Amino acid sequence: NTHDGNISMKWMYIAGGLVACISLIFVLMFSFSGKTIDHNLITLQNEDGAPTLVTTFEDGSIIYLSGQTSILYPEQFDKIKREVNLQGDAFFEVSKNKEKPFIIETTLATIEVLGTAFDVNTGNDNVFTLSVKNGKVKVTSKMNGEVAYVNAGERASIKAGLLKTEKFDDEKTFGNYFEQIQ
């Protein structure tokens, strides 16, 4: 009888192990569902002190990188969004696509656009500014989830954790990028 008890305990351990494995598989499936993992990421860096390094993305969007700036982006954009990661300062001209928003991740904010032109300054981890040349941009603070919609001629900034918008007239904001490449 002791032998039968050992066999039934052995089967209970096996059954328990199988349940644990199946549970783990389901957790992993639901954790990664809807997410595309792209292993073909490209890092572009402008290590010079002066602007501008220019690149055109597969969707026709253009970026002008300032000095000491880097951007990480996939070789091919996802089917539902165009997402990049920016460290530093850049000017974007984003191709319009309402079905596939262009998303820029920075240290302090997430920027979402459908098609527009704007300047982003993230050179300092504690300060963020975004100036819109044309179109409209959505900015979400990563510190508190606060959202601002920034229109042409407006600037959004995050300082000391506060997101605010204001009008600006400074055309030099955008001129720095183009003077260097002509």
Secondary structure, 3 states (H helix, E strand, C coil): CHHHHHHHHHHHHHHHHHHHHHHHHHHHHHHHCCCCCCCCEEEEEECCCCCCEEEECCCCCEEEECCCEEEEEECCCCCCCEEEEEECEEEEECCCCCCCCEEEECCCEEEEECCCEEEEEEEECCEEEEEEEECEEEEEECCCCCEEEEECCEEEEEECCEEEEEECCCCHHHHHHHHHHC
